């Protein structure tokens, strides 16, 4: 196929697969913690790293990773210790990160608003070999953390007090989630873009939750959905010449709508089954308590 013969699309497809795996993998913990918009905030902060990378003639991906990690740790500390003005501090952090990125990239000799746009909304043609190497290394870290420590991360995301009572290092795990989310943002920015990466963290997870009940199944299905939409969106953007980030996000939302529509009759069927089972159990309990009463099974056999 033509799409596999061009080098830039080979790099883009590799990056798309890694993004599809990593974004929902950390996103499921953010959804459990009710921090669905955390990725969006980190994306704003990472813009300063991109601008700094152009200004210093270094890799924007690695510089964005460094700044995003520092920003994510700061966000977690504000969340943990911030009082009434914590939201104001976060707002200044987010908007300062965006403004800093725009300023720095325009001060550099090699950067421009066109370069910044490719990081904000994603660009397939600009994914380089060094970008793929960085994305592979960062994605390996994300997968190692989200899969290797899934029980501990789930416990601290579900109930911090219970996790603390059981002896888990809650503060360290919270910081690890923040750092992993920051790394994921920089993994995804070349394909989806900094402004849309949060959607890929949240929407596949929300879509999977429509038809699943257990955390393990939700984790697996959200990763499958994430990989499917990133690959489909990348291929579509190549053939239809449309923005990859927007295409991927809209496809993810489409999957969410479809699964929601399928989940509604399924939920009703389950509710009727539970109601019927409860009614049967109640009738059997009454029959046991009343001497001479006939149970539903006796009526069927009579």
C-alpha positions in Angstrom: 0.0 0.0 0.0 1.1 3.6 -0.7 0.7 4.7 2.8 3.4 2.2 4.0 5.9 3.2 1.4 6.5 6.8 2.6 8.9 7.2 5.4 7.1 10.0 7.2 3.9 7.9 7.3 5.7 4.9 8.7 7.0 7.2 11.5 3.5 8.7 12.0 1.8 5.3 12.2 4.3 4.1 14.8 3.7 7.3 16.8 -0.1 6.9 16.4 0.0 3.3 17.9 2.0 4.4 20.9 -0.2 7.4 21.5 -3.3 5.2 21.2 -1.9 2.9 23.9 -0.5 5.4 26.4 -3.1 8.1 26.4 -6.0 5.9 27.7 -3.7 3.9 29.9 -3.0 6.9 32.1 -6.3 8.5 31.3 -8.3 5.8 33.1 -6.6 6.8 36.4 -7.3 10.5 35.8 -11.0 9.7 35.2 -11.1 7.7 38.4 -9.6 10.7 40.2 -12.0 13.2 38.6 -9.1 15.0 37.0 -10.2 14.6 33.4 -8.9 18.0 32.4 -5.5 17.6 33.9 -4.0 16.6 30.5 -5.3 19.9 29.1 -3.5 21.9 31.7 -0.3 20.0 31.2 -0.6 20.6 27.5 -0.7 24.4 28.1 2.4 24.1 30.3 4.3 21.9 27.8 4.0 24.8 25.2 6.7 26.6 27.2 9.0 23.6 26.8 8.4 23.5 23.1 9.3 27.2 22.8 12.3 26.7 25.0 13.5 23.8 22.8 13.4 26.0 19.7 15.1 28.9 21.5 18.0 26.6 22.8 18.2 24.6 19.5 17.5 21.4 21.4 14.8 18.7 21.0 11.4 20.3 21.6 10.0 16.9 22.7 12.5 16.3 25.4 12.4 20.0 26.6 8.6 19.8 26.6 8.8 16.6 28.7 11.0 18.3 31.3 8.8 21.4 31.6 5.6 19.3 31.6 6.9 17.1 34.4 7.8 20.1 36.5 4.4 21.6 35.8 2.6 18.4 36.6 4.4 18.1 39.9 3.5 21.7 40.7 -0.1 21.0 39.9 -0.2 18.0 42.2 1.4 20.0 45.0 -1.2 22.8 44.5 -4.0 20.2 44.6 -2.7 18.6 47.7 -1.8 21.7 49.7 -3.6 24.5 48.0 -6.5 26.1 49.8 -9.0 28.6 48.6 -6.7 30.2 46.0 -5.5 26.9 44.5 -7.6 27.3 41.4 -6.2 30.8 40.8 -2.6 29.4 41.0 -3.5 26.7 38.5 -5.0 29.2 36.1 -1.9 31.4 36.2 0.2 28.3 35.7 -1.8 27.2 32.6 -2.1 30.6 31.0 1.6 31.4 31.8 2.7 28.2 30.1 0.8 29.0 27.0 2.0 32.6 26.9 5.6 31.5 27.6 5.5 29.1 24.7 4.3 31.6 22.2 6.8 34.2 23.3 9.8 31.9 23.4 9.2 30.3 20.0 8.9 33.8 18.4 12.2 34.8 20.1 14.0 31.9 18.6 15.8 32.0 15.2 14.4 28.6 14.0 10.9 28.7 15.3 7.7 30.4 14.1 4.0 30.3 14.7 3.7 27.6 12.0 6.1 25.4 14.0 4.0 26.0 17.1 0.8 25.1 15.3 2.2 21.6 14.4 2.7 21.0 18.2 -0.7 22.5 19.2 -2.8 20.4 16.8 -0.5 17.7 15.6 1.3 17.2 12.2 2.1 13.9 10.6 4.6 15.2 8.1 6.8 16.7 10.8 7.4 13.6 12.9 11.1 12.9 12.7 13.3 9.9 13.5 14.4 11.6 16.7 10.8 12.2 17.6 9.9 8.5 17.1 12.9 7.5 19.3 11.8 9.9 22.1 8.2 8.8 21.8 9.2 5.1 22.0 11.2 5.6 25.2 8.6 7.8 26.8 5.8 5.4 25.9 7.7 2.5 27.4 7.9 4.4 30.7 4.1 5.1 30.6 3.2 1.5 29.9 5.6 0.2 32.6 4.0 2.5 35.2 0.4 2.1 34.3 0.5 -1.7 33.9 3.2 -2.6 36.5 1.6 -0.5 39.2 -2.0 -0.8 38.2 -3.2 -2.2 41.6 -1.5 0.5 43.6 -2.6 3.3 41.2 -6.1 2.1 41.1 -6.3 2.0 44.9 -5.0 5.6 45.3 -7.2 6.8 42.5 -10.3 5.2 44.0 -9.9 6.1 47.7 -6.8 7.9 49.0 -7.7 7.5 52.6 -8.2 3.7 52.2 -4.9 3.5 50.3 -3.1 5.4 53.1 -4.6 3.1 55.8 -3.3 0.0 53.9 0.2 1.4 53.9 0.6 2.6 50.3 2.8 5.7 49.7 -0.1 7.9 48.6 1.9 11.1 48.0 4.5 9.3 45.9 1.9 7.5 43.9 0.0 10.8 43.3 3.2 12.4 42.0 3.9 9.4 39.8 0.5 9.7 38.2 1.1 13.4 37.6 4.5 12.7 36.1 3.2 9.9 33.9 0.4 12.1 32.6 3.0 14.8 31.7 5.0 12.2 29.8 1.9 11.0 28.0 1.1 14.6 26.9 4.5 14.9 25.2 4.2 11.5 23.7 0.9 12.5 22.0 1.6 16.1 21.0 3.2 15.2 17.6 0.1 13.2 16.5 -2.9 14.7 18.3 -1.5 18.1 19.5 -1.1 19.7 22.9 -4.6 21.2 22.8 -6.4 17.9 22.0 -4.4 15.3 23.9 -6.6 15.5 26.9 -9.6 14.3 24.8 -7.7 11.2 23.8 -6.9 10.5 27.5 -10.6 10.8 28.5 -12.9 9.9 25.6 -11.8 6.3 25.0 -12.1 5.6 28.7 -15.6 7.2 28.9 -16.6 5.1 25.8 -15.3 1.9 27.4 -17.2 2.6 30.6 -20.5 2.6 28.8 -20.4 -1.2 28.3 -17.9 -2.5 30.9 -18.1 -2.9 34.7 -14.7 -4.0 35.9 -11.6 -1.9 35.9 -9.5 -4.5 34.0 -11.9 -4.8 31.1 -12.3 -1.0 31.0 -8.5 -0.6 30.8 -8.1 -3.1 28.0 -11.1 -1.8 26.0 -10.1 1.8 26.3 -6.6 1.0 25.0 -8.2 -0.9 22.1 -10.4 2.1 21.3 -7.6 4.5 21.6 -5.3 2.5 19.3 -8.2 2.0 16.7 -9.1 5.7 16.5 -5.5 6.9 16.3 -4.7 4.6 13.5 -8.0 5.3 11.7 -7.5 9.0 12.1 -4.0 8.9 10.9 -4.9 7.0 7.8 -7.9 9.2 7.1 -5.8 12.4 7.5 -3.3 11.0 4.9 -5.9 10.2 2.3 -8.3 13.0 2.9 -5.8 15.7 3.8 -7.5 16.7 7.0 -5.9 17.6 10.4 -4.9 14.3 12.2 -5.6 15.5 15.8 -9.1 16.8 15.1 -9.9 13.7 13.0 -8.7 11.3 15.8 -10.7 13.2 18.5 -13.9 13.3 16.4 -13.6 9.5 15.8 -13.2 8.9 19.5 -16.3 10.9 20.2 -18.1 9.0 17.5 -17.2 5.7 19.2 -18.4 7.1 22.5 -21.8 8.0 20.9 -22.2 4.6 19.3 -21.3 2.7 22.5 -23.6 4.9 24.5 -26.5 4.1 22.2 -25.7 0.4 22.4 -25.4 0.5 26.2 -28.9 2.0 26.8 -31.0 -1.1 25.8 -28.3 -3.3 27.5 -28.7 -1.4 30.7 -32.5 -1.7 30.6 -32.3 -5.5 29.9 -29.9 -5.9 32.9 -32.3 -3.8 35.1 -35.2 -6.0 34.2 -33.2 -9.1 34.9 -32.2 -7.8 38.3 -35.8 -6.8 39.1 -37.1 -10.2 38.0 -34.5 -12.0 40.1 -35.3 -9.9 43.2 -39.0 -10.7 42.8 -38.4 -14.4 42.5 -36.1 -14.4 45.6 -38.8 -12.4 47.6 -41.5 -14.9 46.6 -39.3 -17.9 47.7 -38.5 -16.2 51.0 -42.2 -15.6 51.7 -43.0 -19.3 50.8 -40.4 -20.5 53.3 -41.9 -18.3 56.1 -45.6 -19.2 55.5 -46.5 -22.9 56.2 -48.3 -24.5 53.3 -47.5 -21.7 50.9 -46.6 -22.8 47.4 -43.3 -21.6 45.9 -43.0 -20.4 42.3 -41.3 -23.6 41.4 -44.2 -25.6 42.8 -46.6 -23.6 40.6 -44.6 -24.3 37.5 -44.5 -28.0 38.2 -48.2 -28.2 39.2 
